[in-house]
Amino acid sequence: MILVGGIRGDTSNGDTWIFDLKTNLWEVGKSSGEIPLAMDDHTLALVDKQIVVFGGFGSEGLRVNSVHSA
């Protein structure tokens, strides 16, 4: 399971976490390339083995209308 972004306190973050369903362990995901802005309330989907992140709210509380894939 992969989690990207979210809210820490009152601030959006850009963290990526990976949860291994077999071992029940979390690890911080490693990122490269263009990393999306810290955001929350976005949509994330897995499409043909590719993660796609769309929209949400940026760290300044403004609506983000961008698409990122990895």
C-alpha positions as CSV (number, residue, x, y, z in Angstrom):
1,M,0.0,0.0,0.0
2,I,1.4,3.4,-0.9
3,L,0.4,6.7,0.8
4,V,1.5,10.1,-0.7
5,G,1.0,13.4,0.9
6,G,-1.5,14.3,3.6
7,I,-1.6,16.6,6.6
8,R,0.8,16.8,9.5
9,G,-0.6,19.2,12.1
10,D,-1.9,22.2,10.1
11,T,0.6,21.7,7.2
12,S,0.4,19.6,4.0
13,N,3.3,17.3,3.5
14,G,4.9,15.5,0.5
15,D,5.9,12.3,2.2
16,T,5.6,9.0,0.5
17,W,5.1,5.9,2.8
18,I,5.0,2.3,1.7
19,F,3.3,-0.4,3.8
20,D,4.2,-4.0,3.2
21,L,1.1,-6.0,3.7
22,K,3.0,-9.2,4.2
23,T,5.4,-8.0,6.9
24,N,3.1,-5.2,8.4
25,L,6.0,-2.8,8.2
26,W,6.1,0.9,7.0
27,E,9.1,2.4,5.2
28,V,9.6,5.9,3.8
29,G,9.5,5.8,0.0
30,K,12.4,7.0,-2.0
31,S,11.7,9.7,-4.6
32,S,13.5,10.9,-7.7
33,G,12.8,13.2,-10.6
34,E,10.2,16.0,-10.3
35,I,8.6,15.6,-6.9
36,P,5.0,17.0,-6.5
37,L,4.3,19.9,-4.1
38,A,3.3,19.0,-0.6
39,M,-0.4,18.5,-0.8
40,D,-3.5,16.9,0.8
41,D,-7.0,16.0,-0.3
42,H,-5.7,14.8,-3.7
43,T,-6.6,11.7,-5.8
44,L,-4.0,8.9,-6.2
45,A,-4.5,5.9,-8.4
46,L,-2.4,3.0,-9.7
47,V,-2.7,2.8,-13.5
48,D,-0.8,0.1,-15.4
49,K,1.9,-0.1,-12.6
50,Q,2.3,3.6,-12.6
51,I,1.2,5.9,-9.7
52,V,-0.8,8.9,-10.8
53,V,-1.5,11.9,-8.4
54,F,-4.0,14.5,-9.3
55,G,-5.2,17.8,-7.7
56,G,-5.6,18.5,-4.0
57,F,-4.7,21.4,-1.8
58,G,-1.1,22.7,-1.7
59,S,0.8,23.7,1.5
60,E,-0.5,27.3,1.1
61,G,-4.2,26.1,1.2
62,L,-4.6,26.7,-2.5
63,R,-6.3,24.2,-4.8
64,V,-3.7,22.4,-7.0
65,N,-4.8,21.3,-10.5
66,S,-1.7,19.3,-11.5
67,V,-1.0,15.7,-12.6
68,H,2.1,13.8,-11.6
69,S,3.0,10.2,-12.4
70,A,5.8,7.8,-11.5
